[in-house]
């Protein structure tokens, strides 16, 4: 197995811990995260002035010469599987895919096979240079199993490091299409009383809360206002369906990226997503508002009506600004077409 050595000098006024000092001063081109550096220290791969140091809390002086020995990436224990992928963009450092609804991103005890990672291991093969010391795709963000849409995945440590920094800084653009019950607008006095809800210019709903695991159902997230993790979602109505309006197509964008964030926030606002089996409740549209065909189509939609439609970020190696768009998949598109057709028929009857 090959190795590479990274050498550098500790700059002035180093942090009090070795791992923090290395994280600050290691060359950016090495693409070593603090977590990876801590693991390398523990493995005896770090020498300071020629002496192996295995304590991440050890002190290091300015001017100390550091050498880090990094082994070539190991093969992943996750199996490669020949699963078709819709590749939107690919280069030596990263790949952007349009994930179908029903596909889990990463293997877990309940879903060890058939995931996006399994598919990427087969698709990328030897092009994966290794992330975190293992030849595997670098997942920097996820979308739920039954949410469709765009994901960027790193193929190298350098790309993983750069993409992770953008997602942590919330500088990546992520926009979703969501079909919700009701119409969240500033004219609705009820929304003014929802804690954490406010409106910005342009009739943009802003939801600002904390999110944490549900107290009794560990598979769910819940809105909290003490503890948890800060979460901000914005949503704007793009289309209204029904007479009176019973559903709305939203454009949602994330300031933060928490588990189930859009689904939880819209349910908190009283506008749960159509088809959402976890947060959507049992709310059903009134047939008198939509008509029989559209009502049946909505009731038959068996997953959350949520699609990651836009993804934008700076390329972590070249610095080029990249932005990708993906239309809704067939099931979502058919549902929207049915709703639009019903609205057109209703207009024809009204004007006849």
N, C-alpha and C positions, 0 to 999 in steps of 0.2 A: 504494500500500500504506500503511495507517495505522500510526501509531506511538503509543506511550504513554511518558510520562516518569515516572520514579520518583526522588524527591528525599528525602534524609535527611542527618543529621549523624553523623559518626564520634564514637562515645562515648569516654569516658576509657580510658586504658591499652589502645590498640588492638594487635592482633597485629602482628608485624613485617612481614608481607606484605600487599599490597593485597587480594589475592583472599580471604585469610582474614579481613581486617577487614570487607570487604564482606559476606562470608558471615555474620559475627557480627551486623552492624548493619542489614542490609537489612530493611525491614519484612516481617514474616511474610506479610502479605497479598500481597506481590509474588510469592511462591512461586518464587523463583529459587534453584536448587541451586548449590553451589560450582562444579560442572562448567559449568553454564550461565553463571555469572558470569565464569569464566575465559575462556569463548568470547567473551562480550560485551566484556571488556577487550581481547582480541586484535583484535576487529573495530573498535575505536575508539569504542565506544558508551558509554564511561565517562568522565565529566569530574570532576576533583577541583579544587574552587575555580575552576571555569571552564576548566580546562586538560585536554585529552584525554590520558589515560594509557593506554598499551598494554602496559605491563610488569606482569605479575601479581605480580612479586616486589618492586615498588616500595614504598617506605615511605610511610605516610600518618599524619598527625598527628591527635590528638584535636581535635575542633572543626571539622575540614575538612568542607566542604559537597560532597556527592556528588550527581551527576545521572546517571542511567542511562537511555539511550534504547533502548526495546525495540520492534523491528519487529513488526507483526502476523504471525501464524503463516503459514508457507509451506505450500503443498500438499505432501502426501507423494508420494514417487516410487513408493510401493507402490500397486498397483491395487486398487480396490474391487471386490468380487465378491459377487454375490447368493447367498450360502450361508445356508441356514436356521440359526438359532441358537435354543437354549432359554434364554430370558432369565428369570432368577430375580428380579432386581431391577434397576431403572434409575431414575436421577434426573439432574439437571443436571450432576452432578460425576463420577459413576461408574456402572459397569454390572457386574452379577454374572451370569455365565453358567455353565451346566452343560455343560462341554465333552465331546463324545463321544470315545470311544476311536477312534484312527486319525487324529485331526486334530492337526497341528503348530500350536504357538502362534504362532510368528513366522517369516516367510519366511527362508530360508537358501539357499545355492547349490543344494542338492539338492532343496529344496522351495520354489520361488519362488511357487507358487500354492496355493490351496485351504486357506490357513491361517486361524487365528482372527483374526489382524490384518486379512487381506483381507476377512473377513466383517464385522468390526466397522466398517471404513471405509465399507462399504455401508450397514450398519444405522444407524450414528450420523450419517453424513453431516455436515451443517452444524452439528450439535450439538457436534462436537469443537472446542473453543476453542484447542487447540494444546498440545503437550507438548514442552518443549525447543526452542521456536521453530518446530516443524513441526506441522501439523494431522494428528495421528495419535493412536491410543490409547496410553495409558501403561501398559506392562507392568511390574508390580512383583514378580510371581512367576510361575512356570511349573509346569506338570505335563507329564510325558513324553507323547509322541505316543500311545502305546497305553495310557495311564492316563486314566480318565474322571474327571469331577467338576468341582467348583466353583473358579472363578477370579474375582477382582475385577480390573477394569481401570479406570484413570483416564481421564476425558474432558477434564480440564483440568490446567494446571500446578499449581494449588493442591491438587487432589486427589492428583496424582502425588507431590508433595512430601510431603504428609501420610501417604499410604499407605506410601511408601518408608521413611519414618522408623519406622513401626510394624513393618514387616517386618525392618528392620535391627535394631531393638531386640528382636525375637522376641516382641512382645506380641500379635501376631495369632494367633488360634486356628485350627489346621489339624488335622483328624482324618481318618484314612483307614480304610477297610476293606480288609483284605488276607487272602487265603487262602494259607496256607503249608503246606509239607511238615513233618510232625511236629508236636509240641505243645511250645512253649517254656514250661516251667514251672520253678519254683524247686526242685521235687523231682528234677529231672534233674541228676545229678552231673556229667555232661559239660559242661553250660553253665557250671558253676562254674569250669571250667578254660579257658574262652574269654576271651582277653584283651580287656578293655574291657567285658565283660558283668557285670552285677550285678542284684540284685533289690531292689525297693522294696516297702513294705507294700502288700498287696492283690495279691500275685503279679504285680507289674508289672516286666517286663523292661526294664532300662535299658542301652542300648548307647552307649558314649562312646569315640570314636576320632577320628583325623584322616582326612580323605578327600582324595585327590589323583588326578590322571590316572594310569591304568594305564601301566606302563613300556613295554609292548610294543603295547598296543591303545589308541590315543588316543581311541577312541569310548567307552571304559569308564572307570569310576571304581574306585578300589581303597582298601581300608583300609590306613592307615599309622599309625605312632606317632611319627614324626619328620617335621616339615614338614607340608605339606598344610593343610587348613582344619578347624577344630574342628567336630565334628558329634555331636549327641545325639538319639537316637530312643528313645521309650518304646513298649512294646507290651503289651497285655493280652489274654488268651484270652477270646473271647466264646462260641465254640461249638467242640466237638470232633466229629470225624467218623471213623467206622470202629471196628472192634472186633478188635484193640486200636486205639486212636486213631491214625490215620495222617495226618490233616489237621486244621488249626485255622483258624477264622475269627478274625482279630485286629482289635482296634481299636488303631491306631497314631497317635501324635501327635508332632509335631516341636518340639523346642526350637530347632533351627537348620533351615535349609532349603537343603541342598546338592543338587547334581545327582545324581539316582538314589539319594538317601540311604536311603530305606526298603529298596529292593531290595538295595543293597550291604550294608547292616547286617544284614538278615535272612539273606542268604547267608553272611556272616561268622559268624553265630551257628549256622550249620548248618541253617537253616530257610528256604531259598530259596522264593520265591513260585511258586505253581502257574502254569504257562504262560510264565514269564519266559524268553525265548530267549537273554538275555545273561548273567544271573546265576543262573538256576535250575538250571543243569546238566542232566543227563539223568535226574534222579531221577523214578521212577514209583511211584505207590502200588501196594501189593499188592492183587490182586483179592480175595484171601481176607478182607482187612480191610474193604473197601468194598462188595463185590458187583460183578457184571459191569456193570450199567447205570451206576453211579456211577463206576466205574473208567474206563469208556469216555468218559464226559462229561469227566472230569478230563484224560485224555490228549488229548482233542480240543480243549480250550480253548487257543486259539492266541495269546493275549497274556498279559501279566502280570495276575494277578487282583488289581488294585489300583484303588481308587476313592476320590477325594477327597470325603468324605461331609459334612463340616462345615467351615464357614468363618465365623470371627467376627472383628470388628474394630470400632474406633470410626470413625464417619463423619469423614473428614478435614476437613470444613467445618463441619458442624453439631455434631459431637462426640457424636451419638447412638450408643449401643451397638447394633451390628447382628450378627445371627447367622443363618446360613442352613444348611439341611440338604437333601441330595439323596439319594434312594434309589439303590441300585446299578442300572446299566442292564440291559437285558433279558438279555444274554448271561450276565452275572454272576449275576443273579437266578435264571435258569433253572438254572445250575450249582448254586447253593445249594439250590434246591428239590429237585433230583435227589439231592443228598447227604442232605438231611433226609428225603426219602421212603425212601431206602435204609436210613437209621437206624431209621425207624419200622417198616419191614418186618422188619428184623432183630429189633427188640424184640418184634414180634408173634409171630415164629417162636420166640423164646426163651421167651415166656410161655405159648405154646399148650400 
